[in-house]
């Protein structure tokens, strides 16, 4: 899919998702390309519309600057709440639940990169 935001907006019914997993989104590191990132200020409306009440948005990234942007964007949304307990629980569950290792993650861990993982819960409407 070329644009995840458009897919969620145009193809996913309101409240249809119990979880949204976004692992290692392209950080578009060049300043002139940053508007192409998935996690920009406009994405929270799309995410909160697609998630059902108490649904989760799980995110993983190896890019520290993008991690900061992700936490700022999602954390500034009143309809989303970071859930540290769910982050710990998801890590403990292991593969097949959430934060399952992707090929990118395996590669980045071998390279010694730090993986940042977040879980944001959709506050009930």
N, C-alpha and C positions, 0 to 999 in steps of 0.2 A: 504494500500500500504506500502510495506516494506521500500522503498527508494524513497522519493519524487523527489530527483534530477534525478534519473534514469528515473522515469516516465515522468518528464518534458522534459528530453533530448530525450528519445526514442519514446514517444507516443504523444507528443504535437507538432503540426506543428509550424514552425517559424512564429512569429507574430500572432498567433491564439488567444491569450488571451487579453481581455480588462482589466482584473484584476486577480491578484493572491492573495489569502487570506491565510496567514500563522499565525494561532492563537495558542499560547501557545505550540510552538515546544518543544520537549524534550530537556532540557538543558544539559543532560549528565554531571552532576556536577563533577564526578570523573575525575581527570586530564588524566588518561589513556584512558578515553572514549570520550574525547572532539572532536576527529576526526570524530565521528559519528554524530555530530550536523549538522543540515540542513544548517545553516549559517556559512559556512567556506569560505575561500578565493576563492574556485573554483565555488561557487554557482552563482556569478554574471553573468558569461557567460551563464549559463543555464536560468536564469531569463530573462536576456535581449533578448535572442533568442526567448523565448516563448511569451513575451509581445509585443503587437503591439505598434506603436508610440503613445505616450501620455497615454499608459496603466499604471495601478498602481499595485504596490506590497504593500498590507496592512499587517501589522505585529502587533501582540499584545503579550506581555509577562509579567509575574510577576517577573521574575528573573533579578535582577539589573545587575549582571555581564554579563549575556547573552545579555541583552539589549545593554550594551556597545559594545559587540562584533558585534551585528547586525548592529548598527549604524556605527561602524567602517568599516565593510565589505561592506555594501551597499553604505555608504557615500564615499568610496574610488573609486567607479566605475564611470567613466566619462559618462557612458550611463544612469546613474540613478541620480535623483535629489530629495532630500527630499522636500516635499511640505507641509509646515505648514498650508497653507490655506485649502488644501484638508483634512488634519488631523482634523481641526476644523469643517469643513463642514460635514465630515463623522460622527463625534461625534454628531453633531446637528441633523442629519437626523434620528438618532435613529435606532431601530431594523429593519432589512430587507435591509439596505443599505450597510453599512460596519461597522466593529467593533461591529457587533451584539453580544449580550451577549451569551457566550457559557456556558455549564455546569461548565467547569473549572473556567471561569470568575466569575460566580455567587458564587461558593465555595470560591474562593480567595478573593472576596470582603467581604464576610461574615467573613473571617479570618483577615480582615484588611490589606491585601496586596495592594501595589500600582501597578496599571496596567499601563504599558507603551505602547503607541500606536504610530505607525509610518505609513506614506504613502510616498512611493518613486515612482516618475513618470519616465517612460521610455522616455528619451530624443529622439526626432525624429531622425531617421537615416539620 
